[in-house]
Amino acid sequence: MIKGIRPLLRGSTYSGMLFAYCGAVASLPLLPFALLPLPAWRSAPEAVQTVLVLLVWAALIGVVGLARITRRALVASARRLLCVPLPDPVTARQPARSGADRWRTPLWLLLHVALGWAGALVSGLLFLSGLVLPGGWLGAEAGLSLFGWSVRVEGGWQSWVAALGCLLLAAAVCAVVANALRWLAPRLLGPSSAERLALAAERELQLAERNRLAHELHDSIGHTLTATTIQAAVAGEVLSADPVAARAALRSIEESARAALEDLDYVLGVLREEKAETAPTRTLADLPELLDRLRHAGAVVEPEMSGELAQVQGTLSRAAYRILQEGLTNALRHGAGGPIGVRVAAAEDGLELSVVNRTGPSTSMGAGSGPGAFPTSGHGLPGLAERVRLLHGEIDAGPHGPQHWRLAVRLPVRWSA
């Protein structure tokens, strides 16, 4: 018995009934329009006129349910008052709705209004009866008559019991109506099969974008921290002997940090779902600046450029820059000194990138077990491999001779007109 009474004490039961009442009240402005054709039906029996008015009223309610804004309002109110976890309707890349999906919202609206009116009339009548019946407690008799059906209750304690029963029945009606709407909401207001596919595709695009941002942040911040660590060490060593070189190293640290901050601000803005500024683009055109920063850090870089690099644009150029940046970062972290060879060759059938550096006898570029001054997460090469795979390219990373490590990437090229 306690389990049966418990739903009557929940606030969600009455917020759900309030939602049902709102549906009934919201349908009232359409009733005058349903009465407009009534003069043309004067010759019909009164029962037929009533049925026709109700049918026109239902048709008008269904038409209102066809509007997309109606569904958005219903979803928001059902989520708040019915406590049903309904997702927002798909707006971007709205899928084409089938006939059955198109009529789900009008059907919900009709059921919402019907349950709202039925619940309001029955629960209101029972609640009113619960207030009126105890009036016979001095010995008078109380009665209730509805549609030709009458019930009389003698005064005294019987009227109080009947009043309590009416109030409990009114609460039970509220619970039944709220639970019925709560059961119908996911089935009629929830996403259809086409919308579920669209939501899944949208979520997949968001995850892909966040994954791409993670790669960008890893490449940019990882390179900047590695380069600035080396540059700070160089500046500290030559500060007294060569102030000009120290100032150059500090200036390079400033430029590297500014570029990394731009990337970081953009990524954090996207992750917070704020309106971020235009994404900072680093392309092959920025490669000379990247090599200059490495030289300021004391590295010896031997670049080899060939082909029409200016025609490599867009996503391919940005990806090539990040690949070279990650390769150079690994060379700084794990290299054993000596020159770093950088090769960029643009041919008709593909773009070739390679970074070759000298390694110590126990250095493992991929595992991140290089010099202890640069602890790493070990995600550099896997991230590069994923980036290259998405561009339908080929990657080869491993020892190149007894004392060198080589990162080689080949990407297909689509030449711009």
C-alpha positions as CSV (number, residue, x, y, z in Angstrom):
1,M,0.0,0.0,0.0
2,I,2.8,2.3,0.8
3,K,4.3,1.7,-2.6
4,G,1.0,2.6,-4.2
5,I,0.7,5.9,-2.2
6,R,4.4,6.9,-2.8
7,P,3.9,8.1,-6.4
8,L,1.1,10.4,-5.1
9,L,3.6,12.2,-2.9
10,R,6.1,12.9,-5.6
11,G,6.5,16.4,-7.0
12,S,7.1,15.0,-10.5
13,T,3.6,13.6,-10.5
14,Y,2.1,17.1,-10.2
15,S,4.6,18.8,-12.4
16,G,3.6,16.2,-15.1
17,M,-0.1,17.0,-14.5
18,L,0.7,20.7,-14.8
19,F,2.2,19.9,-18.1
20,A,-1.0,18.1,-19.1
21,Y,-3.1,21.1,-18.0
22,C,-0.9,23.4,-20.1
23,G,-1.7,21.3,-23.1
24,A,-5.4,21.6,-22.4
25,V,-5.2,25.4,-21.9
26,A,-3.0,26.0,-24.9
27,S,-5.7,24.4,-27.1
28,L,-8.4,26.8,-26.1
29,P,-7.4,29.6,-28.6
30,L,-8.1,27.2,-31.4
31,L,-11.7,26.5,-30.3
32,P,-13.3,29.7,-31.7
33,F,-11.8,28.8,-35.1
34,A,-13.4,25.3,-34.8
35,L,-16.8,26.9,-34.1
36,L,-16.7,29.1,-37.3
37,P,-18.3,26.4,-39.6
38,L,-21.0,25.7,-37.0
39,P,-23.7,27.9,-38.8
40,A,-23.4,25.6,-41.8
41,W,-24.3,22.6,-39.7
42,R,-27.5,24.0,-38.1
43,S,-29.6,21.3,-39.8
44,A,-27.6,18.5,-38.3
45,P,-28.4,16.9,-34.9
46,E,-26.7,18.5,-31.9
47,A,-24.6,15.4,-31.3
48,V,-23.3,15.5,-34.9
49,Q,-22.5,19.2,-34.6
50,T,-20.5,18.4,-31.4
51,V,-18.6,15.7,-33.1
52,L,-17.9,17.9,-36.2
53,V,-16.6,20.7,-34.0
54,L,-14.3,18.3,-32.1
55,L,-13.0,16.9,-35.4
56,V,-12.2,20.4,-36.7
57,W,-10.6,21.3,-33.4
58,A,-8.4,18.2,-33.5
59,A,-7.4,19.0,-37.1
60,L,-6.4,22.5,-36.1
61,I,-4.3,21.1,-33.2
62,G,-2.7,18.6,-35.5
63,V,-1.8,21.4,-38.0
64,V,-0.1,23.4,-35.2
65,G,1.9,20.3,-34.4
66,L,3.5,20.2,-37.9
67,A,5.5,23.4,-37.1
68,R,9.1,22.6,-36.1
69,I,9.1,25.4,-33.5
70,T,6.1,23.6,-31.8
71,R,8.1,20.5,-31.4
72,R,11.1,22.4,-30.0
73,A,8.8,24.0,-27.4
74,L,7.2,20.7,-26.5
75,V,10.5,19.0,-26.1
76,A,11.8,21.8,-23.9
77,S,8.7,21.8,-21.7
78,A,8.5,18.0,-21.5
79,R,12.1,17.8,-20.5
80,R,11.5,20.3,-17.7
81,L,8.0,19.3,-16.4
82,L,7.9,15.6,-17.2
83,C,11.6,15.1,-16.3
84,V,12.2,13.1,-19.5
85,P,15.7,13.2,-20.9
86,L,14.8,14.2,-24.5
87,P,17.6,15.5,-26.8
88,D,17.1,18.7,-28.7
89,P,15.6,18.2,-32.2
90,V,18.3,18.1,-35.0
91,T,18.6,21.5,-36.6
92,A,21.9,21.3,-38.5
93,R,21.9,18.9,-41.5
94,Q,18.2,18.3,-40.8
95,P,17.3,14.9,-42.3
96,A,14.4,14.4,-44.6
97,R,11.4,13.2,-42.5
98,S,9.2,10.4,-43.7
99,G,5.4,10.6,-43.5
100,A,5.3,8.6,-40.3
101,D,7.9,10.8,-38.6
102,R,6.1,14.0,-39.8
103,W,2.9,13.0,-37.9
104,R,4.6,12.0,-34.7
105,T,4.4,15.5,-33.2
106,P,0.8,16.2,-34.2
107,L,-0.2,12.8,-32.7
108,W,1.7,13.7,-29.5
109,L,-0.1,17.1,-29.4
110,L,-3.5,15.5,-29.8
111,L,-2.8,13.0,-27.1
112,H,-1.4,15.7,-24.9
113,V,-4.5,17.8,-25.2
114,A,-6.9,14.8,-24.8
115,L,-5.1,13.6,-21.7
116,G,-4.9,17.1,-20.4
117,W,-8.7,17.7,-20.7
118,A,-9.6,14.3,-19.4
119,G,-7.2,14.6,-16.5
120,A,-8.3,18.1,-15.7
121,L,-12.1,17.3,-15.8
122,V,-11.8,14.1,-13.8
123,S,-9.2,15.2,-11.2
124,G,-10.9,18.6,-10.8
125,L,-14.3,17.0,-10.2
126,L,-12.8,14.6,-7.7
127,F,-10.9,17.3,-5.9
128,L,-14.1,19.5,-5.8
129,S,-16.0,16.6,-4.4
130,G,-13.4,16.0,-1.8
131,L,-13.9,19.6,-0.6
132,V,-17.7,19.6,-0.7
133,L,-18.5,16.2,0.8
134,P,-17.3,17.0,4.4
135,G,-20.0,19.8,4.4
136,G,-22.4,17.2,5.7
137,W,-20.5,16.4,8.9
138,L,-23.2,18.0,11.1
139,G,-25.6,15.3,10.1
140,A,-26.8,16.5,6.7
141,E,-26.6,14.4,3.6
142,A,-24.2,15.2,0.7
143,G,-24.8,14.1,-2.8
144,L,-23.1,14.1,-6.2
145,S,-24.8,13.9,-9.6
146,L,-23.1,13.7,-12.9
147,F,-24.5,12.7,-16.3
148,G,-27.6,11.2,-14.6
149,W,-25.4,9.1,-12.2
150,S,-25.9,10.1,-8.5
151,V,-24.2,9.2,-5.3
152,R,-25.5,10.2,-1.9
153,V,-23.3,10.1,1.2
154,E,-24.8,10.4,4.7
155,G,-23.3,12.9,7.0
156,G,-20.7,12.2,9.7
157,W,-17.5,10.3,9.4
158,Q,-18.7,8.6,6.1
159,S,-18.5,12.0,4.4
160,W,-15.0,12.5,5.6
161,V,-14.0,9.0,4.3
162,A,-15.6,9.7,1.0
163,A,-13.9,13.1,0.8
164,L,-10.5,11.5,1.5
165,G,-11.2,8.8,-1.1
166,C,-12.0,11.5,-3.7
167,L,-8.8,13.4,-3.0
168,L,-6.7,10.2,-3.3
169,L,-8.5,9.3,-6.5
170,A,-7.8,12.9,-7.9
171,A,-4.1,12.4,-7.0
172,A,-4.2,8.9,-8.7
173,V,-5.6,10.4,-11.8
174,C,-2.8,13.0,-11.9
175,A,-0.2,10.2,-11.5
176,V,-1.8,8.1,-14.3
177,V,-1.9,11.1,-16.7
178,A,1.6,12.1,-15.9
179,N,3.0,8.6,-16.3
180,A,1.1,8.2,-19.6
181,L,2.6,11.4,-21.0
182,R,6.0,10.3,-19.6
183,W,5.7,7.0,-21.4
184,L,4.6,8.6,-24.7
185,A,7.2,11.4,-24.8
186,P,10.3,9.4,-25.8
187,R,8.2,7.5,-28.4
188,L,6.6,10.6,-30.1
189,L,8.9,13.5,-29.1
190,G,12.2,11.6,-29.1
191,P,14.4,11.4,-32.2
192,S,13.3,9.2,-35.1
193,S,15.6,6.7,-36.7
194,A,16.8,9.3,-39.3
195,E,17.4,11.9,-36.6
196,R,19.4,9.3,-34.5
197,L,21.6,8.8,-37.5
198,A,22.0,12.5,-38.0
199,L,22.8,12.9,-34.3
200,A,25.3,10.1,-34.4
201,A,27.0,11.7,-37.5
202,E,27.1,15.1,-35.8
203,R,28.6,13.6,-32.7
204,E,31.2,11.8,-34.8
205,L,32.1,15.0,-36.5
206,Q,32.5,16.7,-33.1
207,L,34.7,13.9,-31.8
208,A,36.8,14.0,-35.0
209,E,37.2,17.8,-34.6
210,R,38.3,17.4,-31.0
211,N,40.7,14.6,-31.9
212,R,42.2,16.9,-34.6
213,L,42.5,19.7,-32.1
214,A,44.2,17.3,-29.7
215,H,46.8,16.5,-32.4
216,E,47.2,20.2,-33.2
217,L,47.7,21.1,-29.5
218,H,50.1,18.2,-29.0
219,D,52.2,19.2,-32.0
220,S,52.3,22.9,-31.3
221,I,52.8,22.9,-27.5
222,G,55.1,19.9,-27.6
223,H,57.4,21.6,-30.1
224,T,57.3,24.9,-28.4
225,L,58.2,23.5,-25.0
226,T,61.0,21.5,-26.4
227,A,62.4,24.4,-28.4
228,T,62.1,26.9,-25.6
229,T,63.8,24.6,-23.1
230,I,66.8,24.2,-25.4
231,Q,66.8,27.9,-26.3
232,A,66.6,28.9,-22.6
233,A,69.6,26.6,-21.9
234,V,71.6,28.2,-24.8
235,A,70.7,31.7,-23.6
236,G,71.9,30.9,-20.1
237,E,75.2,29.5,-21.4
238,V,76.1,32.4,-23.7
239,L,74.5,35.2,-21.7
240,S,77.9,36.6,-20.6
241,A,80.1,35.5,-23.5
242,D,77.8,36.3,-26.4
243,P,74.9,38.7,-25.4
244,V,73.8,39.0,-29.0
245,A,73.2,35.2,-29.3
246,A,71.5,35.2,-25.9
247,R,69.1,38.0,-27.1
248,A,68.4,36.0,-30.3
249,A,67.6,32.9,-28.3
250,L,65.3,34.9,-26.0
251,R,63.6,36.5,-29.0
252,S,63.0,33.1,-30.5
253,I,61.5,31.9,-27.2
254,E,59.1,34.9,-27.3
255,E,58.0,34.1,-30.9
256,S,57.6,30.4,-30.2
257,A,55.5,31.1,-27.1
258,R,53.3,33.7,-28.9
259,A,52.6,31.2,-31.7
260,A,51.8,28.4,-29.2
261,L,49.4,30.8,-27.3
262,E,47.5,31.5,-30.5
263,D,47.0,27.8,-31.0
264,L,46.1,27.3,-27.3
265,D,43.5,30.1,-27.3
266,Y,41.8,28.7,-30.4
267,V,41.7,25.1,-29.1
268,L,40.4,26.1,-25.7
269,G,37.7,28.3,-27.3
270,V,36.5,25.4,-29.4
271,L,36.6,23.0,-26.4
272,R,34.5,25.4,-24.4
273,E,32.0,25.6,-27.3
274,E,32.5,29.3,-27.5
275,K,32.7,31.3,-30.7
276,A,36.4,31.0,-31.4
277,E,38.4,33.2,-33.7
278,T,39.7,31.9,-37.0
279,A,42.0,29.0,-36.5
280,P,45.7,29.9,-36.8
281,T,47.0,28.3,-39.9
282,R,50.6,27.0,-40.2
283,T,51.5,25.8,-43.6
284,L,54.6,24.9,-45.6
285,A,55.0,28.7,-46.1
286,D,55.8,29.0,-42.4
287,L,58.5,26.3,-42.5
288,P,61.4,28.7,-42.9
289,E,60.3,30.5,-39.7
290,L,60.2,27.1,-37.9
291,L,63.7,26.2,-39.1
292,D,65.0,29.6,-37.9
293,R,63.7,29.0,-34.4
294,L,65.5,25.7,-34.3
295,R,68.7,27.3,-35.4
296,H,68.3,29.9,-32.6
297,A,68.0,26.9,-30.3
298,G,71.5,25.8,-31.4
299,A,70.4,23.0,-33.8
300,V,72.0,22.5,-37.1
301,V,69.3,22.2,-39.8
302,E,70.0,21.1,-43.4
303,P,66.9,21.7,-45.4
304,E,66.4,20.4,-48.9
305,M,63.4,21.8,-50.8
306,S,62.4,20.8,-54.3
307,G,59.3,21.0,-56.5
308,E,56.4,23.5,-56.7
309,L,55.8,23.8,-52.9
310,A,53.6,26.9,-53.5
311,Q,51.0,24.8,-55.2
312,V,50.6,22.5,-52.1
313,Q,47.8,24.3,-50.3
314,G,44.9,23.8,-47.9
315,T,44.7,20.8,-45.6
316,L,47.7,19.1,-47.2
317,S,50.0,22.0,-46.6
318,R,48.8,22.4,-43.0
319,A,49.2,18.7,-42.3
320,A,52.7,18.7,-43.9
321,Y,53.8,21.5,-41.6
322,R,52.5,19.7,-38.5
323,I,54.2,16.4,-39.6
324,L,57.6,18.2,-40.1
325,Q,57.1,20.0,-36.8
326,E,56.5,16.8,-34.9
327,G,59.5,15.1,-36.6
328,L,61.8,18.0,-35.7
329,T,60.5,18.0,-32.1
330,N,61.4,14.3,-31.8
331,A,64.8,15.1,-33.3
332,L,65.4,17.8,-30.7
333,R,64.1,15.5,-27.8
334,H,65.9,12.3,-28.7
335,G,68.7,13.3,-31.0
336,A,72.3,13.0,-30.1
337,G,73.5,16.2,-31.7
338,G,74.7,16.7,-35.2
339,P,72.8,18.1,-38.2
340,I,69.1,17.4,-38.8
341,G,68.2,16.8,-42.4
342,V,64.9,18.1,-43.5
343,R,63.6,17.2,-47.0
344,V,60.5,18.4,-48.7
345,A,59.9,17.3,-52.3
346,A,56.7,18.0,-54.3
347,A,56.3,15.8,-57.3
348,E,53.4,15.2,-59.7
349,D,52.3,12.1,-57.9
350,G,52.9,13.0,-54.3
351,L,54.5,15.1,-51.5
352,E,57.5,13.6,-49.8
353,L,58.6,14.6,-46.3
354,S,61.5,13.3,-44.3
355,V,63.4,14.2,-41.1
356,V,66.8,12.5,-40.4
357,N,68.8,13.0,-37.3
358,R,71.7,11.4,-35.4
359,T,70.7,9.2,-32.4
360,G,72.6,7.6,-29.6
361,P,73.1,3.8,-29.3
362,S,70.2,3.3,-26.9
363,T,67.8,6.0,-28.1
364,S,64.3,4.8,-29.1
365,M,62.5,7.6,-30.9
366,G,59.1,5.9,-30.9
367,A,59.0,4.8,-27.2
368,G,60.0,8.1,-25.8
369,S,63.0,6.7,-24.0
370,G,65.4,9.3,-25.1
371,P,67.3,11.7,-22.9
372,G,65.7,12.1,-19.5
373,A,65.5,15.9,-19.9
374,F,62.5,15.5,-22.2
375,P,59.9,13.1,-20.8
376,T,57.1,12.3,-23.4
377,S,53.7,10.7,-23.5
378,G,54.7,8.4,-26.4
379,H,51.7,9.6,-28.5
380,G,53.8,11.5,-31.1
381,L,54.4,8.7,-33.7
382,P,50.9,7.2,-33.3
383,G,49.4,10.6,-33.8
384,L,51.5,11.1,-36.9
385,A,50.5,7.7,-38.2
386,E,46.8,8.6,-37.7
387,R,47.2,12.0,-39.4
388,V,48.9,10.4,-42.4
389,R,46.3,7.6,-42.6
390,L,43.5,10.2,-42.8
391,L,45.3,11.7,-45.8
392,H,45.7,8.3,-47.5
393,G,49.4,8.6,-47.2
394,E,52.3,6.3,-46.2
395,I,54.6,6.7,-43.2
396,D,57.9,5.0,-42.3
397,A,59.7,5.7,-39.0
398,G,62.7,3.8,-37.7
399,P,66.5,3.4,-37.7
400,H,68.3,4.6,-40.8
401,G,71.7,3.1,-40.6
402,P,73.6,2.5,-37.4
403,Q,73.4,6.0,-35.9
404,H,70.5,7.8,-37.5
405,W,66.7,7.9,-37.2
406,R,64.5,8.7,-40.2
407,L,60.9,9.8,-40.4
408,A,59.6,9.5,-44.0
409,V,56.1,10.4,-45.1
410,R,54.5,10.3,-48.5
411,L,51.2,12.1,-49.2
412,P,49.1,12.1,-52.3
413,V,48.9,15.5,-54.0
414,R,46.0,17.3,-55.6
415,W,47.4,20.2,-57.5
416,S,45.5,23.5,-57.4
417,A,44.6,25.0,-60.7
